[in-house]
Amino acid sequence: MSRVVILGAGVSGHTAALFLKRRLGRDHEVVVVSPNSQWNWIPSNIWVGVGKMSPDRVVFPLAPIYRRKKIDFRQARAVALRPEGDADNPQGAVDVVYTDPKRVGRTERIRYDYLINATGPKLNFAATPGLGPDAGNTVSVCTPSHAVDAAEHLAAVIDKLKAGEPQTLVIGVGHGTCTCEGAAFEYAFNVEHELRAAGVRDRAEVIYLTNEHELGDFGVGGMTFSQAGRRITSEAWMESLFRERKMKAITQAAVTEIEPGLIHYRQIDGSANTQPFDFAMLLPPFRGVGLEVFDRGGAEITDTVFAPNGFIRVDANYEAKPFEQWTAADWPKTYQNPSYRNVFGIGIAFAPPHAISRPYATPDGIAIAPAPPRTGMPSGSMGKVVAMTIADMILHGAAEPTHTASMGEMAAACIASTGTGMRSGTAAAMSMSPIVPDYSRYPDTAGRDPKETTGDIGLAAHWVKRMLHTMFIYKAKAYPLWYLIPE
């Protein structure tokens, strides 16, 4: 009997667990270790954050799903990896500390034959002084509880607007190296929609603050869309949306500090600026969760397995070279760790080899460089292919990975919706292929297939967004035929 241990139960880890158990059956163990007891469909946190969806509609408990599927669930936080085992046992192991209220604080060393690191990111609010809802001066929609808090603050702002008091709302990213600009963009447009619905838009200034070099970059270097038989850049497309809604955008910005009611930021030209606010939702940068790694003798080898940002090294080309020399082929395909072949890293947990958007910095070295996004569809695809590879290794003795999912080859779609009603909502729908531009294949269209890189806006896209919410909750709950729903 083989044991596969999966660290994390987000989109990547949960997908991997379900596909592994489906392939391996009862003859092998699948163990999921996650500090959280609930699964969260993160894209719908946006709707929670404007008060249009209750948090219980974006989460559900993991334990009943795993009991039904005969998956061993440990509500615990992984703190250390021992890929060579220890003095007592040569089998790979992971050290965990339980967060389960019934066993909180208890430690355990869990042995494994294969390990999948799907821990996701640490929300690094501490990277910017004053950032975040706990010890800072801004709100967040990164978790359901954060989103509920954001909705409460937004409701208070709307009350002030109704009382005739002008308000400034700033939405975006809170550090020069943030990712997930798409989530910030979507939240900004949902907030603007709610202000219109409340009849107070004329008294509110809505500002989008981002580290993107231009609107529509999204950390992927921008796109060239095919739309109604013509080509249009994502920058021009986004600028038209902002003009239509009379929203201001501040680009090329690195937030450096947030005081109550005042954001300090630097721009690429070196200028130091401030932006007053009454409401600010700024996303944090990500880093790895801080796992340590030890060899069989107990010596720390964390730097061998993890990159300096705390994300796990996989089969990518991490050679240092100028941005112009990076190619789509440098991105990982199998997500196998090069030092330990029975260890894999997927989703946000894997270390990207380089930025997709061109990185910039201020004259004195403050980075203004969006980190590569690797959430949603890519995370699910990685979870599935790694699960299929490990199943082939266990069931058929495969010596090398049998399935691949390179971001330099796969497509992705993003739907930024406003509102939740079936008649009143709208959405901006974008697709791109590949995610990482391949300039050798598509030199004239920003490195992407012009037939599969598209943008559209309207009610139909909003219906798709709402349908995806229902479909992916259904899939994550592993209801009948769940596996037929694509990643």
C-alpha positions as CSV (number, residue, x, y, z in Angstrom):
1,M,0.0,0.0,0.0
2,S,1.3,3.5,-0.9
3,R,0.5,6.7,0.9
4,V,0.1,10.0,-0.8
5,V,0.2,13.1,1.4
6,I,-1.3,16.3,0.1
7,L,-0.5,19.6,1.9
8,G,-3.3,22.0,1.4
9,A,-7.0,21.7,0.4
10,G,-7.5,24.6,-1.9
11,V,-8.3,24.3,-5.6
12,S,-5.1,22.5,-6.4
13,G,-4.8,20.2,-3.4
14,H,-8.5,19.3,-3.3
15,T,-8.6,18.5,-7.0
16,A,-5.5,16.3,-6.6
17,A,-7.0,14.5,-3.7
18,L,-10.3,13.7,-5.4
19,F,-8.6,12.5,-8.6
20,L,-6.0,10.4,-6.8
21,K,-8.6,8.6,-4.7
22,R,-10.7,8.0,-7.8
23,R,-7.7,6.4,-9.5
24,L,-6.1,4.6,-6.6
25,G,-9.2,3.2,-4.9
26,R,-9.1,1.5,-1.5
27,D,-5.8,-0.2,-1.9
28,H,-3.8,3.0,-1.3
29,E,-4.0,5.9,1.1
30,V,-4.6,9.5,0.3
31,V,-4.0,11.9,3.2
32,V,-4.9,15.6,3.1
33,V,-3.4,18.0,5.6
34,S,-4.9,21.4,5.8
35,P,-5.1,23.9,8.7
36,N,-8.6,25.0,7.6
37,S,-11.7,22.8,8.1
38,Q,-13.6,24.4,5.2
39,W,-13.1,24.6,1.5
40,N,-13.5,28.1,0.0
41,W,-14.5,29.0,-3.6
42,I,-12.3,32.1,-3.5
43,P,-13.5,33.8,-6.7
44,S,-17.0,34.3,-5.1
45,N,-15.5,36.1,-2.1
46,I,-15.8,39.1,-4.3
47,W,-19.6,38.9,-4.0
48,V,-19.4,38.3,-0.3
49,G,-17.2,41.5,-0.1
50,V,-20.0,43.7,-1.4
51,G,-22.8,42.0,0.7
52,K,-24.4,40.2,-2.2
53,M,-23.6,36.7,-1.2
54,S,-23.5,35.1,2.3
55,P,-20.2,33.4,3.3
56,D,-21.9,30.1,3.8
57,R,-22.5,30.0,0.0
58,V,-18.8,30.1,-0.7
59,V,-17.5,27.5,1.8
60,F,-18.4,24.0,3.0
61,P,-16.8,21.6,5.5
62,L,-14.1,19.3,4.1
63,A,-14.4,16.4,6.6
64,P,-17.8,15.0,5.4
65,I,-16.5,15.0,1.8
66,Y,-13.3,13.2,2.7
67,R,-15.2,10.7,4.9
68,R,-17.5,9.9,2.0
69,K,-14.6,9.5,-0.4
70,K,-12.4,7.5,2.1
71,I,-9.7,10.2,2.2
72,D,-7.9,10.6,5.4
73,F,-8.2,14.3,6.5
74,R,-6.0,15.9,9.1
75,Q,-6.8,19.4,10.2
76,A,-3.3,20.5,10.8
77,R,-0.6,22.9,9.7
78,A,2.5,21.4,8.0
79,V,5.7,22.9,9.5
80,A,8.6,20.8,8.2
81,L,9.4,18.4,5.4
82,R,11.8,15.4,5.9
83,P,12.1,14.0,2.3
84,E,14.9,11.6,3.3
85,G,13.1,10.5,6.4
86,D,15.0,10.6,9.8
87,A,17.3,8.5,11.9
88,D,14.5,6.1,12.7
89,N,13.0,5.6,9.3
90,P,14.2,6.3,5.7
91,Q,10.7,7.0,4.5
92,G,9.8,10.6,3.6
93,A,7.8,12.4,6.3
94,V,6.1,15.7,7.1
95,D,5.8,17.3,10.5
96,V,2.5,18.8,11.3
97,V,0.9,20.7,14.2
98,Y,-2.8,20.1,14.6
99,T,-5.3,23.1,14.4
100,D,-8.3,20.8,14.9
101,P,-10.0,22.1,18.1
102,K,-10.1,18.5,19.4
103,R,-6.3,18.0,19.0
104,V,-5.0,21.6,18.8
105,G,-1.3,21.9,19.5
106,R,-0.5,18.2,19.1
107,T,2.3,17.3,16.7
108,E,2.7,14.4,14.4
109,R,5.2,13.1,11.9
110,I,3.3,11.6,8.9
111,R,5.2,9.3,6.6
112,Y,4.6,9.3,2.9
113,D,5.5,7.6,-0.4
114,Y,4.6,10.6,-2.4
115,L,4.1,14.2,-1.3
116,I,2.1,17.1,-3.0
117,N,2.8,20.6,-1.7
118,A,-0.4,22.5,-2.4
119,T,-0.2,24.8,0.6
120,G,-1.0,28.0,-1.4
121,P,0.4,31.3,-0.2
122,K,0.9,33.1,3.0
123,L,-1.0,36.4,2.8
124,N,2.0,38.7,3.4
125,F,0.2,41.8,4.8
126,A,3.3,42.5,6.8
127,A,5.2,43.4,3.7
128,T,3.6,46.8,3.7
129,P,3.2,48.7,7.0
130,G,-0.4,49.4,7.7
131,L,-1.7,46.9,5.1
132,G,-4.5,44.5,6.0
133,P,-7.7,44.1,8.1
134,D,-6.1,42.7,11.3
135,A,-3.2,45.0,12.2
136,G,-3.6,47.5,9.4
137,N,-5.8,50.1,7.9
138,T,-7.4,48.4,4.9
139,V,-9.9,45.7,4.2
140,S,-9.4,42.5,2.2
141,V,-11.5,39.9,0.3
142,C,-8.8,37.1,0.5
143,T,-10.9,35.0,2.9
144,P,-14.6,34.7,3.7
145,S,-14.2,36.5,7.0
146,H,-12.1,39.2,5.4
147,A,-14.9,39.6,2.8
148,V,-17.6,39.9,5.4
149,D,-15.6,42.6,7.1
150,A,-15.1,44.4,3.8
151,A,-18.8,44.3,3.1
152,E,-19.5,45.9,6.5
153,H,-17.1,48.7,5.9
154,L,-18.6,49.3,2.4
155,A,-22.1,49.5,3.9
156,A,-20.9,52.1,6.3
157,V,-19.4,54.1,3.4
158,I,-22.7,53.9,1.5
159,D,-24.6,55.1,4.6
160,K,-22.3,58.2,4.7
161,L,-22.8,58.8,1.0
162,K,-26.6,58.7,1.5
163,A,-26.2,61.2,4.3
164,G,-24.5,63.5,1.8
165,E,-20.8,63.0,2.9
166,P,-18.4,62.5,-0.1
167,Q,-16.2,59.4,0.1
168,T,-13.1,58.2,-1.7
169,L,-12.8,54.5,-2.3
170,V,-9.4,53.0,-3.3
171,I,-9.2,49.4,-4.5
172,G,-6.2,47.6,-5.8
173,V,-3.0,46.0,-4.6
174,G,-1.0,46.9,-1.6
175,H,2.6,46.2,-2.7
176,G,4.8,46.5,-5.7
177,T,5.1,42.8,-6.2
178,C,1.5,41.7,-5.8
179,T,-0.4,39.3,-8.0
180,C,-4.1,38.7,-8.5
181,E,-4.7,42.1,-10.1
182,G,-7.8,40.6,-11.8
183,A,-9.4,40.1,-8.4
184,A,-8.8,43.7,-7.4
185,F,-10.2,44.8,-10.8
186,E,-13.3,42.7,-10.3
187,Y,-13.9,44.0,-6.8
188,A,-13.5,47.6,-7.9
189,F,-16.2,47.1,-10.6
190,N,-18.5,45.4,-8.1
191,V,-18.1,48.2,-5.7
192,E,-18.8,50.8,-8.4
193,H,-21.9,48.8,-9.4
194,E,-23.2,48.8,-5.7
195,L,-22.7,52.5,-5.5
196,R,-24.8,53.0,-8.6
197,A,-27.4,50.6,-7.3
198,A,-27.6,52.6,-4.0
199,G,-28.0,55.9,-5.9
200,V,-24.8,57.5,-4.4
201,R,-22.3,57.1,-7.3
202,D,-22.2,60.8,-7.9
203,R,-20.8,61.5,-4.5
204,A,-18.1,58.8,-4.5
205,E,-14.7,58.8,-6.2
206,V,-13.6,55.3,-7.1
207,I,-9.8,54.8,-7.7
208,Y,-8.1,51.7,-8.9
209,L,-4.5,51.5,-7.6
210,T,-2.2,48.9,-9.2
211,N,1.4,47.9,-9.8
212,E,0.5,47.0,-13.4
213,H,2.5,49.0,-16.0
214,E,-0.8,49.7,-17.8
215,L,-4.4,48.7,-17.4
216,G,-5.1,45.2,-18.7
217,D,-1.7,43.8,-17.9
218,F,-3.0,41.6,-15.0
219,G,0.5,40.2,-14.4
220,V,0.5,38.4,-17.7
221,G,2.0,41.1,-19.9
222,G,-1.3,42.2,-21.3
223,M,-3.2,40.6,-24.2
224,T,-4.3,41.3,-27.7
225,F,-7.9,40.3,-28.1
226,S,-9.8,39.2,-31.1
227,Q,-13.2,41.0,-30.9
228,A,-15.8,41.2,-33.6
229,G,-13.3,40.4,-36.3
230,R,-10.7,43.0,-35.2
231,R,-7.8,43.1,-32.7
232,I,-7.7,45.3,-29.6
233,T,-5.3,45.4,-26.8
234,S,-6.4,44.6,-23.3
235,E,-5.1,48.0,-22.3
236,A,-7.4,49.8,-24.7
237,W,-10.3,47.6,-23.7
238,M,-9.8,48.3,-20.0
239,E,-9.4,52.0,-20.5
240,S,-12.7,52.1,-22.2
241,L,-14.4,50.3,-19.3
242,F,-12.8,52.8,-16.8
243,R,-13.9,55.8,-18.9
244,E,-17.4,54.4,-19.2
245,R,-17.7,54.1,-15.4
246,K,-15.8,57.4,-14.6
247,M,-13.2,55.5,-12.6
248,K,-9.7,56.8,-12.0
249,A,-6.7,54.5,-12.4
250,I,-3.3,54.9,-10.8
251,T,-0.8,52.5,-12.5
252,Q,2.9,51.7,-12.1
253,A,2.6,52.1,-8.3
254,A,4.2,50.4,-5.3
255,V,2.4,51.0,-2.1
256,T,5.0,51.6,0.7
257,E,2.9,52.5,3.7
258,I,-0.7,53.0,4.8
259,E,-1.7,55.3,7.5
260,P,-5.3,55.7,8.7
261,G,-6.9,57.4,5.7
262,L,-3.7,57.9,3.7
263,I,-1.9,55.6,1.3
264,H,1.8,56.3,0.5
265,Y,3.1,55.0,-2.8
266,R,6.0,55.3,-5.2
267,Q,5.9,55.2,-9.0
268,I,8.3,54.0,-11.6
269,D,9.6,57.5,-12.2
270,G,10.7,57.7,-8.6
271,S,8.0,60.1,-7.5
272,A,6.6,59.8,-4.0
273,N,2.8,60.2,-3.8
274,T,-0.1,60.0,-1.4
275,Q,-3.7,59.2,-1.8
276,P,-6.4,59.9,0.8
277,F,-9.1,57.4,1.3
278,D,-12.3,56.7,3.3
279,F,-12.4,53.0,2.2
280,A,-9.5,50.9,0.9
281,M,-9.4,47.3,-0.2
282,L,-5.8,46.5,-1.1
283,L,-4.7,42.9,-1.8
284,P,-1.4,41.7,-0.2
285,P,1.6,40.1,-1.8
286,F,2.1,36.4,-1.5
287,R,5.0,34.3,-0.3
288,G,5.4,30.6,0.7
289,V,4.0,29.4,4.0
290,G,7.4,28.9,5.6
291,L,8.0,25.2,5.5
292,E,11.4,24.1,6.6
293,V,13.2,21.1,5.1
294,F,15.7,18.8,6.9
295,D,17.8,15.9,5.6
296,R,18.1,12.5,7.2
297,G,20.7,13.7,9.7
298,G,18.6,16.7,10.8
299,A,20.6,19.4,8.9
300,E,18.4,22.1,7.4
301,I,18.3,22.1,3.5
302,T,15.3,24.4,3.0
303,D,17.2,26.4,0.3
304,T,17.7,23.3,-1.7
305,V,14.0,22.6,-2.0
306,F,12.5,26.0,-1.8
307,A,13.2,29.3,-3.6
308,P,13.9,32.4,-1.5
309,N,10.3,33.5,-1.8
310,G,9.3,30.3,0.1
311,F,7.7,28.5,-2.9
312,I,8.8,25.0,-3.9
313,R,11.2,24.5,-6.8
314,V,9.8,22.3,-9.6
315,D,10.9,21.3,-13.1
316,A,11.3,24.9,-14.3
317,N,14.4,26.7,-15.6
318,Y,15.5,28.9,-12.7
319,E,18.7,30.1,-14.4
320,A,19.3,33.8,-13.9
321,K,19.1,35.7,-17.1
322,P,17.7,38.9,-18.6
323,F,13.9,39.2,-19.0
324,E,14.2,39.2,-22.8
325,Q,15.8,35.7,-22.7
326,W,13.1,33.9,-20.8
327,T,10.7,31.8,-22.9
328,A,7.5,29.8,-22.4
329,A,9.7,26.6,-22.4
330,D,11.3,27.7,-19.1
331,W,8.0,27.1,-17.3
332,P,7.4,23.7,-15.5
333,K,5.4,20.9,-17.1
334,T,5.3,18.1,-14.5
335,Y,5.7,20.1,-11.2
336,Q,8.1,17.5,-9.9
337,N,10.8,18.7,-7.5
338,P,14.3,18.2,-9.0
339,S,15.9,17.1,-5.8
340,Y,13.2,14.6,-4.6
341,R,11.4,12.9,-7.4
342,N,8.5,11.8,-5.2
343,V,7.7,15.4,-4.2
344,F,5.6,17.7,-6.3
345,G,4.5,21.4,-6.0
346,I,1.3,22.7,-7.5
347,G,-0.9,25.8,-7.6
348,I,0.5,29.0,-6.0
349,A,2.9,26.7,-4.0
350,F,5.3,26.2,-6.9
351,A,8.0,28.8,-7.6
352,P,7.6,30.5,-10.9
353,P,10.8,30.8,-12.9
354,H,10.4,34.4,-13.8
355,A,7.9,37.2,-14.2
356,I,5.4,37.2,-17.1
357,S,5.0,40.9,-17.1
358,R,8.2,42.9,-17.6
359,P,9.5,43.9,-14.1
360,Y,10.3,47.5,-13.3
361,A,11.7,49.3,-10.3
362,T,12.0,52.9,-9.0
363,P,15.4,54.6,-9.4
364,D,16.2,53.6,-5.8
365,G,15.3,50.0,-6.3
366,I,11.7,49.6,-5.1
367,A,10.3,46.7,-7.2
368,I,7.1,47.4,-9.3
369,A,6.8,44.0,-10.7
370,P,3.5,42.0,-10.8
371,A,4.1,38.4,-9.8
372,P,2.7,35.7,-12.1
373,P,-0.8,34.6,-11.4
374,R,-1.3,30.8,-11.1
375,T,-4.7,30.4,-9.5
376,G,-8.1,29.1,-10.8
377,M,-8.0,27.1,-13.9
378,P,-4.2,26.5,-13.9
379,S,-4.3,25.4,-10.3
380,G,-7.0,22.8,-11.0
381,S,-5.2,21.6,-14.1
382,M,-1.9,21.1,-12.1
383,G,-3.7,19.2,-9.4
384,K,-5.3,16.8,-11.9
385,V,-2.1,16.1,-13.9
386,V,0.0,15.5,-10.8
387,A,-2.6,13.2,-9.4
388,M,-2.7,11.2,-12.7
389,T,1.1,11.0,-12.8
390,I,1.4,9.8,-9.2
391,A,-1.4,7.2,-9.8
392,D,0.5,5.9,-12.8
393,M,3.7,5.7,-10.7
394,I,1.9,3.7,-8.0
395,L,-0.3,1.5,-10.2
396,H,1.9,1.0,-13.3
397,G,5.4,1.7,-12.0
398,A,6.0,4.7,-14.2
399,A,9.5,6.0,-13.6
400,E,8.9,9.5,-15.0
401,P,5.9,11.9,-14.9
402,T,3.2,10.8,-17.4
403,H,1.1,13.9,-17.6
404,T,1.9,17.6,-18.2
405,A,0.3,21.0,-17.8
406,S,2.6,23.8,-18.8
407,M,1.3,27.4,-18.4
408,G,3.3,28.0,-21.6
409,E,0.9,25.7,-23.4
410,M,-2.5,25.8,-21.5
411,A,-5.3,28.3,-21.9
412,A,-7.1,30.1,-19.2
413,A,-10.3,32.2,-18.8
414,C,-11.2,34.9,-16.4
415,I,-14.7,36.3,-15.9
416,A,-14.9,39.5,-13.8
417,S,-18.6,39.9,-12.9
418,T,-20.5,42.8,-11.3
419,G,-23.7,42.1,-9.4
420,T,-25.3,38.7,-8.8
421,G,-28.7,39.1,-10.3
422,M,-29.7,37.2,-13.4
423,R,-31.0,40.3,-15.1
424,S,-29.0,43.1,-13.6
425,G,-25.5,41.8,-13.6
426,T,-22.8,42.1,-16.3
427,A,-19.3,40.7,-16.7
428,A,-16.0,41.2,-18.6
429,A,-14.9,37.8,-19.9
430,M,-11.4,37.2,-21.0
431,S,-9.6,34.2,-22.4
432,M,-6.0,33.7,-23.3
433,S,-3.9,30.9,-24.8
434,P,-1.2,30.3,-23.7
435,I,-1.0,31.9,-20.2
436,V,2.7,32.5,-20.5
437,P,3.3,34.2,-23.9
438,D,5.1,32.2,-26.6
439,Y,6.6,34.9,-28.8
440,S,8.3,32.3,-31.1
441,R,4.8,30.9,-32.0
442,Y,2.8,34.1,-32.0
443,P,5.3,37.0,-32.6
444,D,2.6,39.4,-33.9
445,T,0.0,39.0,-31.2
446,A,1.8,39.5,-28.0
447,G,2.8,35.8,-27.8
448,R,-0.7,34.4,-27.8
449,D,-3.1,32.6,-30.2
450,P,-5.3,35.4,-31.7
451,K,-8.2,32.9,-32.2
452,E,-8.2,31.9,-28.5
453,T,-7.4,35.2,-26.8
454,T,-10.6,37.1,-26.6
455,G,-12.5,39.7,-24.6
456,D,-16.2,40.3,-24.3
457,I,-18.6,42.1,-21.9
458,G,-22.2,41.7,-21.2
459,L,-25.0,39.8,-19.4
460,A,-24.2,36.5,-21.0
461,A,-20.7,36.4,-19.5
462,H,-22.3,37.2,-16.1
463,W,-24.6,34.2,-16.4
464,V,-21.5,32.1,-17.1
465,K,-19.8,33.4,-14.0
466,R,-22.8,32.6,-11.9
467,M,-23.1,29.1,-13.5
468,L,-19.4,28.4,-12.8
469,H,-19.9,29.2,-9.1
470,T,-22.6,26.5,-8.9
471,M,-20.6,24.0,-11.1
472,F,-17.4,24.3,-9.1
473,I,-19.1,24.1,-5.7
474,Y,-20.8,20.9,-7.1
475,K,-17.5,19.5,-8.3
476,A,-15.7,20.3,-5.1
477,K,-18.3,18.5,-3.1
478,A,-17.6,15.5,-5.3
479,Y,-21.2,14.9,-6.2
480,P,-22.1,12.3,-8.9
481,L,-20.0,12.7,-12.1
482,W,-18.0,15.5,-10.6
483,Y,-15.0,14.5,-12.6
484,L,-16.7,15.4,-15.9
485,I,-16.7,19.1,-15.0
486,P,-13.5,20.5,-16.5
487,E,-10.9,22.4,-14.4
